[in-house]
């Protein structure tokens, strides 16, 4: 069992998983956390919430003295990832090039263990820049020679979420009509961030070598019912309107022409309707983590007084 005063380093720490993971680590008594991220705005939120955490502003795709942060680390959690973007170069830079530099730094400082956060997309039917570069990133970790485990989560939601269900929740609160592509009967398996972070902490503690875990939300729920659950939790009256899939797809492409960082893209719409069904581990049996019922997790995510009002930037 790892010493709770040992040094833990998180890359991509100011993103959705990292912000939630720091809350969970501190709740479980961990005291020496180093957070590295290149997003200045999100890192400042992290600093304000956790002044006791060492926060380093750095671009992992570039050489820098950030590599010295790994000296003496007992474990590194690799969270950095490019999830959406209009240019293929962004995915290569932030998923592949940055990972190569991190792995080199871990080897240079003889870091004994790595928890790598991959994605369920690596075993999905999807084929886009995110999927391809996440597959490459995971393979780099597997052959990198560092004791490690890999976690592949499905679509996540929770506190701080600037995209996905978090964006949908905020959009629903301010729009007169909420559009749904087609009939909305696209099965999803959303994973609650707090549950996933508890699984990560368990991996930090037990350090299984070479293990790969598909971590899937236990609730199988259609997209339209996710929207209805959010609407009910937030006590909104926004009418839900169904739009033909083709028109919805066209509108997303037009919107992307005017937005540098579209919150929902045509590629994500394609992934939403791809029909993937993931089969994951029993998180209670493997990690001792009983997953939170979906409706309860939605209430915690979007109605919590302390964290639900804090939104990261994409």
C-alpha positions as CSV (number, residue, x, y, z in Angstrom):
1,X,0.0,0.0,0.0
2,X,1.4,3.4,-1.0
3,X,2.3,5.9,1.7
4,X,-0.4,8.7,1.6
5,X,2.4,11.3,2.0
6,X,4.2,10.0,-1.1
7,X,4.5,12.2,-4.1
8,X,1.8,11.8,-6.8
9,X,2.1,13.6,-10.1
10,X,-0.9,14.1,-12.4
11,X,-0.5,15.2,-16.0
12,X,-3.5,17.0,-17.6
13,X,-4.5,17.6,-14.0
14,X,-6.7,20.7,-14.6
15,X,-9.2,18.8,-16.8
16,X,-12.4,17.0,-15.9
17,X,-10.8,13.8,-14.5
18,X,-7.9,15.6,-12.8
19,X,-10.0,18.1,-10.9
20,X,-12.3,15.4,-9.6
21,X,-9.4,13.1,-8.8
22,X,-7.7,15.8,-6.7
23,X,-10.9,16.2,-4.7
24,X,-11.0,12.4,-4.1
25,X,-7.3,12.0,-3.3
26,X,-7.5,14.7,-0.7
27,X,-10.6,13.2,0.8
28,X,-8.7,10.0,1.1
29,X,-5.8,11.6,2.9
30,X,-3.2,12.1,0.2
31,X,-1.1,15.1,0.9
32,X,1.6,15.6,-1.7
33,X,0.0,16.1,-5.1
34,X,1.7,17.8,-8.1
35,X,-0.6,18.9,-10.9
36,X,0.7,19.7,-14.4
37,X,-1.4,21.3,-17.1
38,X,-1.1,23.7,-20.0
39,X,-4.5,25.3,-19.6
40,X,-3.9,28.5,-17.6
41,X,-7.5,29.2,-16.8
42,X,-8.4,25.7,-15.6
43,X,-5.1,25.5,-13.7
44,X,-6.0,28.7,-11.9
45,X,-9.3,27.2,-10.8
46,X,-7.3,24.2,-9.4
47,X,-5.0,26.6,-7.5
48,X,-7.9,28.5,-6.0
49,X,-9.7,25.2,-4.9
50,X,-6.5,23.5,-3.7
51,X,-3.7,26.0,-2.6
52,X,-1.9,23.0,-1.0
53,X,-1.4,21.3,-4.4
54,X,1.7,22.1,-6.4
55,X,0.4,23.4,-9.7
56,X,2.7,23.6,-12.7
57,X,1.8,25.4,-16.0
58,X,3.5,23.5,-18.8
59,X,2.9,22.2,-22.3
60,X,3.9,18.5,-22.2
61,X,4.5,18.5,-26.0
62,X,7.4,20.9,-25.5
63,X,10.8,20.5,-23.7
64,X,10.9,22.2,-20.4
65,X,11.9,22.0,-16.7
66,X,8.4,20.4,-16.0
67,X,10.2,17.1,-16.3
68,X,11.9,17.7,-12.9
69,X,8.5,17.4,-11.3
70,X,8.7,13.6,-11.7
71,X,11.8,13.3,-9.5
72,X,11.0,11.3,-6.4
73,X,7.4,10.5,-7.6
74,X,5.9,7.3,-6.2
75,X,3.3,7.2,-9.0
76,X,2.2,9.2,-12.0
77,X,-1.4,9.4,-13.3
78,X,-1.4,10.2,-17.0
79,X,-4.6,12.1,-17.8
80,X,-3.6,14.5,-20.6
81,X,-5.6,14.1,-23.8
82,X,-6.9,16.0,-26.8
83,X,-10.6,15.0,-27.0
84,X,-12.0,17.4,-29.5
85,X,-10.4,19.6,-32.1
86,X,-10.7,20.9,-35.7
87,X,-7.2,20.0,-36.7
88,X,-5.6,16.4,-36.8
89,X,-2.3,18.0,-35.7
90,X,-3.8,18.8,-32.3
91,X,-4.6,15.2,-31.6
92,X,-1.1,14.1,-32.7
93,X,0.6,16.8,-30.6
94,X,-1.3,16.3,-27.4
95,X,-2.0,12.6,-27.4
96,X,1.2,11.2,-29.0
97,X,4.0,13.8,-28.9
98,X,3.2,14.9,-25.3
99,X,3.0,11.2,-24.2
100,X,6.4,10.4,-25.7
101,X,7.9,13.3,-23.7
102,X,6.2,12.2,-20.5
103,X,7.3,8.6,-20.8
104,X,10.9,9.7,-21.5
105,X,10.8,11.8,-18.3
106,X,9.4,8.9,-16.2
107,X,12.2,6.7,-17.4
108,X,14.8,9.4,-16.7
109,X,13.6,9.7,-13.1
110,X,12.9,6.0,-12.6
111,X,9.3,6.5,-11.6
112,X,8.1,3.2,-10.3
113,X,4.5,3.2,-11.5
114,X,2.1,4.8,-14.0
115,X,-1.6,4.8,-14.1
116,X,-2.6,5.6,-17.7
117,X,-6.1,6.8,-18.5
118,X,-7.1,5.6,-21.9
119,X,-10.6,5.5,-23.3
120,X,-13.3,3.0,-24.3
121,X,-12.9,4.4,-27.9
122,X,-9.9,2.2,-28.3
123,X,-12.2,-0.8,-28.5
124,X,-15.1,1.0,-30.2
125,X,-16.3,0.9,-33.8
126,X,-15.4,4.6,-34.1
127,X,-12.7,5.8,-36.5
128,X,-11.7,9.5,-36.0
129,X,-8.6,11.4,-34.9
130,X,-9.3,11.0,-31.2
131,X,-9.8,7.3,-31.5
132,X,-6.7,6.7,-33.6
133,X,-4.4,8.8,-31.5
134,X,-5.7,7.3,-28.2
135,X,-5.0,3.8,-29.6
136,X,-1.5,4.9,-30.3
137,X,-1.1,6.5,-27.0
138,X,-2.2,3.4,-25.1
139,X,0.3,1.2,-27.2
140,X,3.1,3.6,-26.3
141,X,2.4,3.0,-22.6
142,X,2.2,-0.7,-23.0
143,X,5.6,-1.1,-24.7
144,X,7.2,1.8,-22.7
145,X,8.9,-0.5,-20.1
146,X,7.3,1.3,-17.1
147,X,5.2,-0.8,-14.6
148,X,1.7,0.4,-15.3
149,X,-2.0,-0.3,-15.6
150,X,-4.5,1.1,-18.1
151,X,-8.0,2.3,-17.4
152,X,-10.5,2.7,-20.3
153,X,-13.5,4.7,-19.2
154,X,-16.7,5.2,-21.2
155,X,-18.3,8.7,-21.6
156,X,-17.9,10.5,-18.2
157,X,-19.8,13.2,-16.4
158,X,-19.5,15.0,-13.1
159,X,-18.3,18.2,-11.5
160,X,-16.5,20.8,-13.6
161,X,-17.5,19.2,-17.0
162,X,-17.1,21.8,-19.8
163,X,-18.3,19.3,-22.4
164,X,-20.6,16.4,-22.9
165,X,-23.4,16.2,-20.2
166,X,-22.1,19.3,-18.4
167,X,-22.5,21.4,-21.5
168,X,-25.9,19.8,-22.3
169,X,-27.0,20.6,-18.8
170,X,-26.1,24.3,-19.1
171,X,-27.5,24.6,-22.6
172,X,-30.8,23.1,-21.5
173,X,-31.0,25.7,-18.8
174,X,-30.8,28.7,-21.2
175,X,-32.3,27.6,-24.5
176,X,-36.0,27.8,-25.3
177,X,-36.0,24.4,-27.0
178,X,-33.7,21.4,-26.6
179,X,-32.9,19.6,-29.9
180,X,-32.5,15.8,-30.0
181,X,-31.1,14.0,-33.1
182,X,-33.6,11.6,-34.5
183,X,-35.6,9.6,-31.9
184,X,-32.8,9.9,-29.4
185,X,-32.8,6.1,-28.8
186,X,-29.0,5.8,-28.7
187,X,-27.8,3.7,-25.8
188,X,-25.1,5.2,-23.7
189,X,-23.2,3.9,-20.6
190,X,-22.2,7.1,-18.8
191,X,-19.6,6.8,-16.1
192,X,-19.8,9.1,-13.0
193,X,-16.5,10.8,-12.5
194,X,-16.4,10.3,-8.7
195,X,-16.8,6.6,-9.1
196,X,-14.1,6.5,-11.7
197,X,-11.7,8.5,-9.6
198,X,-12.2,6.0,-6.7
199,X,-11.1,3.3,-9.1
200,X,-8.0,5.3,-10.1
201,X,-7.1,5.8,-6.4
202,X,-7.4,2.0,-5.9
203,X,-5.0,1.5,-8.8
204,X,-2.5,3.9,-7.2
205,X,-2.7,1.9,-4.0
206,X,-2.5,-1.6,-5.4
207,X,-0.3,-0.9,-8.5
208,X,-1.4,-3.9,-10.7
209,X,1.3,-4.4,-13.3
210,X,0.2,-4.7,-16.9
211,X,-3.5,-4.8,-16.1
212,X,-6.1,-3.3,-18.5
213,X,-9.5,-2.4,-17.1
214,X,-12.5,-1.4,-19.1
215,X,-14.5,0.8,-16.7
216,X,-18.0,1.1,-17.9
217,X,-21.0,3.0,-16.4
218,X,-23.4,0.3,-15.1
219,X,-26.5,2.1,-16.2
220,X,-27.5,1.5,-19.8
221,X,-29.6,4.4,-20.8
222,X,-30.8,6.0,-24.1
223,X,-29.5,9.5,-24.9
224,X,-33.0,11.0,-24.8
225,X,-33.5,9.6,-21.3
226,X,-30.2,11.1,-20.1
227,X,-31.6,14.4,-21.2
228,X,-34.9,13.8,-19.4
229,X,-33.0,12.8,-16.2
230,X,-30.9,16.0,-16.3
231,X,-34.1,18.1,-17.0
232,X,-35.8,16.5,-14.0
233,X,-32.8,16.9,-11.6
234,X,-32.5,20.6,-12.5
235,X,-36.3,21.1,-12.4
236,X,-36.3,22.6,-15.9
237,X,-39.3,23.0,-18.2
238,X,-37.4,23.2,-21.5
239,X,-39.3,21.5,-24.3
240,X,-37.5,18.6,-26.0
241,X,-37.7,18.8,-29.8
242,X,-36.6,15.9,-32.1
243,X,-34.7,16.9,-35.3
244,X,-34.0,14.6,-38.2
245,X,-30.5,13.2,-38.0
246,X,-29.4,14.5,-41.3
247,X,-30.4,18.1,-40.5
248,X,-28.8,17.8,-37.0
249,X,-25.6,16.7,-38.6
250,X,-25.6,19.6,-41.1
251,X,-26.3,22.1,-38.3
252,X,-23.3,20.8,-36.4
253,X,-21.0,21.2,-39.4
254,X,-22.2,24.7,-40.0
255,X,-21.8,25.6,-36.4
256,X,-18.2,24.3,-36.4
257,X,-17.3,26.7,-39.2
258,X,-17.9,29.6,-36.8
259,X,-16.6,28.1,-33.5
260,X,-13.0,27.4,-32.8
261,X,-13.9,24.8,-30.1
262,X,-17.4,23.4,-30.9
263,X,-18.8,21.7,-27.8
264,X,-20.4,19.0,-29.9
265,X,-19.1,17.9,-33.2
266,X,-20.3,15.9,-36.2
267,X,-17.8,13.2,-35.3
268,X,-19.2,13.0,-31.8
269,X,-22.7,12.7,-33.3
270,X,-21.5,9.8,-35.4
271,X,-20.0,8.2,-32.3
272,X,-23.2,8.8,-30.4
273,X,-25.2,6.9,-32.9
274,X,-22.6,4.2,-33.7
275,X,-24.3,1.5,-31.5
276,X,-21.4,0.7,-29.3
277,X,-22.1,-1.5,-26.3
278,X,-19.2,-1.9,-23.9
279,X,-18.6,-4.7,-21.4
280,X,-16.5,-3.7,-18.4
281,X,-15.3,-5.0,-15.1
282,X,-17.4,-5.3,-12.0
283,X,-16.0,-2.2,-10.2
284,X,-17.2,-3.3,-6.8
285,X,-15.6,-6.7,-7.2
286,X,-12.3,-5.4,-8.6
287,X,-11.9,-2.1,-6.8
288,X,-14.4,-2.2,-4.1
289,X,-16.3,0.7,-5.8
290,X,-20.1,0.4,-5.9
291,X,-21.3,2.7,-8.6
292,X,-23.6,5.6,-7.8
293,X,-27.2,5.2,-9.3
294,X,-27.4,7.4,-12.4
295,X,-30.2,9.8,-11.2
296,X,-28.3,10.4,-7.9
297,X,-25.1,11.0,-9.8
298,X,-26.8,13.5,-12.0
299,X,-28.2,15.4,-9.0
300,X,-24.7,15.5,-7.4
301,X,-23.1,16.6,-10.6
302,X,-25.5,19.5,-11.5
303,X,-27.1,20.5,-8.2
304,X,-24.2,20.3,-5.7
305,X,-23.7,23.6,-3.9
306,X,-19.9,23.6,-3.8
307,X,-18.7,22.4,-7.2
308,X,-21.6,22.2,-9.7
309,X,-21.4,25.9,-10.5
310,X,-17.7,25.7,-11.4
311,X,-17.1,25.1,-15.1
312,X,-13.8,24.6,-16.8
313,X,-13.0,26.0,-20.2
314,X,-12.4,23.8,-23.2
